[in-house]
C-alpha cells in the first residue's frame, strides 16, 4: 500500500484513500501515515458495505479513532457509526452512504441525515439502474449546502464519476489500477487524469458524449478528449450508456447535464431522429443519424458515417468525389445496420450497382427496397462478382479477431475490400485481402474521418486528423500491415 501510494503521488495524485480493510494481518498505522507522501482519506469497510474487514466492529472503530489521533486529513465514516466516533483535531469527516442495488427515491432525505452527523463532506454512491439516476444524483450535488460527492455506480453511472466535478463536488474517486476497481463502474486514475482530464473540469466545462448500449467498447471518448486537450478546450467527452427505452428521457435530460453534442451509435441511430428538431443532408434519406448537436434552439442531426465512407472509397479507388464515378461498378455490402445504410446510400448516389447480404434476410430486403438495390442470401454472398466489398457487420471485431465475414479464396486481386471494423485495425478480412493483392480500406480510416467531421460540428474548428489516427492506433495497439497496404489506402 505504501508503494502504490508513493507511485500515485509521483504521477500527480493529490489525495489518496487508504483502504485499511484490504490489508491482511496486523495494520501498522504509524508506518502508513507518519511519512505519507500526500494527504489521505482513511477508510475501513465492513463486508456488508462491500469491504474486506474481518475483525470486530470494536477493533475497526479503534483503528479509525487512532487514525484521527494521528492527524489524518480525512476519515470516512458510515452513517450508523458516525455518532460513535467524535470529531478530533483537524481531521475532516466524510459521512458516507452506499446502496449497491439502486439509487433511492429519497436522495435528499438521506443527504440531510448524513449532513446532520457533523459532516464536512457527504459522500453518496448508489447503483444506477437508469441514466436518469445520474441526473438526480448530480442535481443533488449541485444543490447541496455542504460539499457533496455524489456518484452512481455501474457502467450506466460512469459518466457521473467524471461529471461530478462540474456540479461542484470537491473531488471524485478512481482506482489506482485499471484492473483493481473497488466499485462497479469505477475508472482508473490514469483514465480520469489523462483521458478525461478530471482535474480541469469545472462548472464552465462543456460536455459531449457518445450514447450507446453497450458502451464499454467505445473509443470515441479517447479520440475526442485528445483533440480537446490539443486545442486547450474546456470540454470533456464522456461515455453514456443509454438503453433503448431510456432514449427519450435522456434527450430531455441532456440540457441539464450540460451536453452540447453527442455521437450516436447502436441501437439509437434511427430512433434518435424522432427527437430532433432538424436534420441535415442525408439523414432523412438514410433514416439514421450518428451525430446530434444541441444549439440552444433544439437538436440537429447529422450523418458523418456517409461522408467518411465515401471519402475512404474515393481514396482507395483513386477517384475524385463526384456522384457518378462508381457507375458500372458492383458493390457487395455485408450488413444492414446503421453504417450499412449510410454506405448503401452513398454508393447508390454515385451510380454503383449494390447488392446487400445480411444474416437477417428480412432486414437486407428492407434496406434494398429503400435504395432500389439487390439482395442475396448470406450463404450465397460469395457468388457476387464485386469490384468493391464492404463489411458493415461487427464480424472480426475484438475479441473475435479470428472471424471473417468473407472467405479468403473468393477475394480477387485488384478489388477494393473495405472493413468498417476499427478494433483491430488489421482484421482477418483485411489480412486476407492484402495477401490476395486487393486494395484495402481500414475501419480506422473511416472512424477517424467520421469523428473528424463530428469534431468540426461540435467545435467549429478543423480537426487534427493525424492526432486522431495516432491516438486510435495507439489505443487499439494497431499494427500497420505493410507499407504497400498504406499506399493502396492513399
HUSUL-V680532 format. One record per pair of residues at least 24 apart in sequence whose ideal C-beta (glycine too) atoms are under 10 Angstrom apart, sorted by the first residue. I is the first residue (numbers start at 0). J is the second residue. Records with the same first field share a line. If there is no record, write none. Layout:
I: J  J
This chain:
0: 26  30  31  175
1: 27  30  31  32  34  35  36
3: 175  176  179
4: 31  35  36  37  39  175
5: 34  35  36  37
6: 36  175  176  188
7: 36  37  173  175  176  188  189
8: 35  36  37  38
9: 36
10: 175  188  189  192  193
11: 188  192  193  198
12: 36  37  38  173  175  188  192
13: 37  38  170  198
14: 38  39  40  72  73  169  170  172
15: 39  40  72  175  188
16: 40  41  42  73  75  93  170  172  173  174  175  181
17: 41  42  43  66  71  75
18: 42  43  44  50  51  52  75  175  181
19: 43  44  50  51  52  59  62  63  66
20: 44  45  46  48  49  50  51  52  53  54  59  62
21: 50  51  52  179  181
22: 51  52
23: 51  53
26: 54  58  62  65  66
28: 62  65  66  68  69  71
29: 65  69
31: 66  69  71
32: 65  66  69  70  71
33: 69  70
35: 69  71  72
37: 72
38: 71  72  73  91
39: 66  71  72  73  74
40: 66  71  72  73  74  75  91  93  120  122  170  172
41: 65  66  67  69  71  72  73  74  75  76  90  93
42: 66  73  74  75  76  77  93  95  122  181
43: 74  75  76  77
44: 75  77  95  97  181
45: 77  80
47: 77  79  97
48: 77  79  95  96  97  99
49: 97  99  124  152  181  182  183
50: 77  97  181
51: 181
56: 80  83
60: 84
63: 90
66: 90
67: 92
73: 119  120  170
74: 119
75: 120  122
76: 113  116  117  118  122
77: 113  116  122
78: 109  112  113  115  116  118  121
79: 116
80: 116
81: 112  113  115  116  117  118
82: 115  116  117
84: 117
85: 117
86: 117  119
90: 119
91: 118  119  120  146
92: 116  117  118  119  120  121
93: 118  119  120  121  122  146  148  169
94: 118  119  120  121  122  123  145
95: 120  121  122  123  124  148
96: 121  122  123  124  125  149
97: 122  123  124  125  126  152  182
98: 123  124  125  126  151  152
99: 124  125  126  152  153  182  183
100: 125  126  128  152
101: 125  126  127  128  129  132
102: 126  127  128  129  131  132  133  135  136  149  151  152  153  156  159
103: 132  135
104: 135
106: 132  135  136  138  139  149
107: 135  138  139  142  143
109: 139
110: 139  140  142  143  144  145  147  149
111: 143  144
113: 145  147
114: 143  144  145  147
118: 145  146  147
119: 145  146  169
120: 145  146  147  148  168  169  170
121: 145  146  147  148  149
122: 146  147  148  149  150  168  169  170  172
123: 147  148  149  150  151
124: 148  149  150  151  152  156  159  160  172  182  183  184  185
125: 149  150  151  152  153  156  159
126: 151  152  153  155  156  182  183  184
127: 151  152  153  154  155  156  157  158  159  183  184  240
128: 153  155  156  242
129: 155  156  241  242  244  245  248  249
130: 155  156  158  159  210  212  239  240  241  242  245  246  248  249  252  256
131: 155  245  248  249  251  252
132: 156  159
133: 157  158  159  160  162  163  239  240  249  252  256
134: 159  248  249  251  252  253  255  256
135: 159  252
136: 162  163  166
137: 162  163  165  166  167  168  252  255  256  257
138: 166  252  255  256
139: 166
140: 164  165  166  167  168
141: 165  166  167  168  202  255
142: 166  167
143: 167  168
146: 170
148: 172
150: 182  184  185
151: 183  184
152: 180  182  183  184  185
153: 182  183  184  185  240
154: 183  184  212  213  214  215  238  240
155: 183  184  212  214  238  239  240  241  242  245
156: 182  183  184  185  240
157: 183  184  185  186  190  214  215  220  237  238  239  240
158: 184  195  206  208  214  220  235  237  238  239  240  256  258
159: 184  237  256
160: 184  185  186  190  191  195  197  237
161: 186  190  191  194  195  196  197  200  204  206  208  220  235  236  237  238
162: 195  197  200  204  206  208  235  237  256  257  258
163: 197  200
164: 191  195  197  198  199  200  201  202  204  235
165: 197  200  201  202  203  204  205  206  235  256  257
166: 200  202  256  257
167: 201  202
168: 200
170: 197  198
171: 195  197  198  200
173: 197
184: 215  240
186: 238
190: 220  221  224
193: 221  224  225  228
194: 220  221  224  225  228  235  236  470  474
195: 220  221  224  227  235  236  237  238
196: 224  227  228  233  234  235
197: 235
199: 227  228  231  232  233  234  235
200: 233  234  235
201: 233
202: 257
203: 233  234  257
204: 232  233  234  235  257
205: 232  233  234  235  236  257  258  259  260  457  458
206: 234  235  236  237  239  253  256  257  258  259  260  261
207: 234  235  236  237  239  257  258  259  260  261  262  292  293  453  454  457  458
208: 235  236  237  238  239  241  249  253  256  258  259  260  261  262
209: 236  237  238  239  240  241  261  262  263  264  289  450  453
210: 238  239  240  241  245  246  249  250  253  258  261  262  263  264  265  266  267  268  271  291
211: 238  239  240  241  261  262  263  264  265  266  267  268
212: 239  240  241  242  243  244  245  246  264  265  266  267
213: 238  240  242  265
214: 238  239  240  241  264  265
215: 240
216: 264  393  396  397  398  422
217: 262  264  422
218: 421  422  446  450  470  471  474  475
219: 261  262  264  446  449  450  453  471
220: 262
221: 467  470  471  473  474  475
222: 262  446  447  450  451  453  454  462  466  467  468  470  471  474
223: 260  262  450  453  454  457  458  462  467  470
224: 470
225: 463  466  467  469  470  471  473  474
226: 450  451  453  454  457  458  460  462  463  464  466  467  470
227: 454  457  458
228: 466
229: 462  463  466  467  470
230: 454  458  460  462  463
232: 457  458  460
234: 259  260  457  458
236: 260  261  262  453  454  457
237: 261
241: 266  267  271
242: 266  267
243: 267  270
244: 270
246: 270  271  273  274
247: 271  273  274
249: 274
250: 274  275  291  293  298
253: 291  293  298
254: 293  295  298
257: 293
258: 291  293
259: 291  292  293  294  295  457  458
260: 290  291  292  293  294  298  299  301  453  454  456  457  458
261: 288  289  290  291  292  293  298  453  457
262: 289  290  291  303  449  450  453  457
263: 287  288  289  290  291  300  301  302  337  453
264: 289  304  336  337  338
265: 336  337  338  393
266: 336  337
267: 291  337
268: 300  302  304  336  337  338  340  341
269: 336  337  340
271: 298  300
272: 298  300
274: 298  300
275: 299  300  301
276: 300
277: 301
278: 302
279: 456
280: 305  306
281: 305  306  340  341  344  345  348
282: 341
284: 340  341  344  347  348  369  370
285: 337  339  340  341  342  343  344  345  369  370
286: 337  340  341  344  366  369
287: 336  337  338  339  340  341  344
288: 337  341
289: 337  338  341  449  452  453
290: 449  450  452  453  456  457
291: 453  456
292: 453  456  457
299: 456
301: 449  452  453  456
302: 337  340  341  344  345  449  452
303: 341  445  448  449  450  451  452  453  454  455  456
304: 337  338  339  340  341  342  344  345  391  419  445  446  448  449  452
305: 338  340  341  342  343  344  345  348  449  452
306: 341  345  448  449  451  452
307: 338  341  342  345  419  444  445  446  447  448  449  450  451  452  453
308: 338  339  341  342  343  344  345  346  389  391  417  419  440  444  445  448  449
309: 341  342  344  345  346  348  349  445  448
310: 345  440  444  445  448  449  451  452  489
311: 342  389  415  417  419  440  441  442  444  445  447  448  449  488  489
312: 342  345  346  349  351  387  389  415  417  440  445
313: 349  489
314: 438  440  444  448  487  488  489
315: 387  415  416  417  437  438  439  440  444  487  488  489
316: 386  387  415  438  440  489
317: 438  487  489
318: 349
320: 345  349
321: 349  350
322: 347  348  349  350
323: 348  349  350  351
324: 349  350  351
325: 349  350  351  352  353  386  387
326: 350  351  352
327: 351  352  386
328: 352  353  385  386  387  414  415
329: 353  354  373  383  384  385  386  387  388  414
330: 354  355  372  383  385  386  387  388  389  415  417
331: 355  356  373  375  380  381  382  383  384  385  386  387  388  389  390  405  414  416
332: 356  357  363  366  367  372  374  380  383  385  387  388  389  390  391  392  417
333: 357  358  363  377  380  388  389  390  391  392  394  404  405  418  419  428
334: 358  359  362  363  366  389  390  391  392  393  394  404  419
335: 359  360  361  362  363  364  365  366  367  374  391  392
336: 362  366  391  392  393  419
337: 391
338: 389  390  391  392  393  419  442  445  449
339: 363  366  389  390  391  392  419
340: 366  369  370  391
341: 391  419  449
342: 387  389  391  417  419  445
343: 367  369  370  372  389  391
344: 369  370
345: 370
346: 370  372  387  389
347: 371  372
351: 385  386  387
352: 383  385  386
353: 385  387  389
354: 380  382  383  384  385
355: 380  383  391
356: 380  381  382  383  388  392  404  405
357: 391  392
358: 392  394  404
377: 404
380: 404  405  406  409
381: 405  406  408  409  410
382: 409
383: 409
384: 409  411  414
385: 409  410  411  414  415  416
386: 411  413  414  415
387: 414  415  416  417  438  440
388: 414  415  416  417  418  428  432  437
389: 415  416  417  418  419  440  445
390: 416  417  418  419  420  426  428  429  442
391: 417  418  419  420  442  445
392: 418  419  420
393: 419  420
394: 418  420  426  427  428
395: 419  420  422  423  426  427  428  429  430  442
396: 420  421  422  423  426  442
397: 421  422  423  426  475  476
398: 422  423
399: 426  427
400: 425  426  427  430
401: 427
402: 426  427  428
403: 427  428  429  430  431  432
404: 428
405: 431  432
406: 431
407: 431  432  434  435
408: 435
409: 435
410: 434  435  436  437
411: 435  436  437
412: 436  437  438
413: 437  438
414: 438  439
415: 439  440  487
416: 440  441  487
417: 441  442  444  445  488
418: 442  443  445
419: 444  445  446  449
420: 445  446
421: 445  446  447  471  472  475  477
422: 446  471  474  475  476  477
423: 472  475  476  477  478
424: 468  471  472  475  476  477  478  479  480
425: 475  477  478  479  480  481  484
429: 480  484
430: 480  484
432: 480  484  487
433: 480  481  483  484  487
434: 480  481
436: 483  487
437: 484  487
438: 484  486  487  488  489
439: 480  481  483  484  485  487  488
440: 484  487  488  489
441: 472  477  479  480  484  485  488
442: 471  475  477
443: 467  468  471  472  475  477  488
444: 468  471  488  489
446: 471  475
447: 471  472
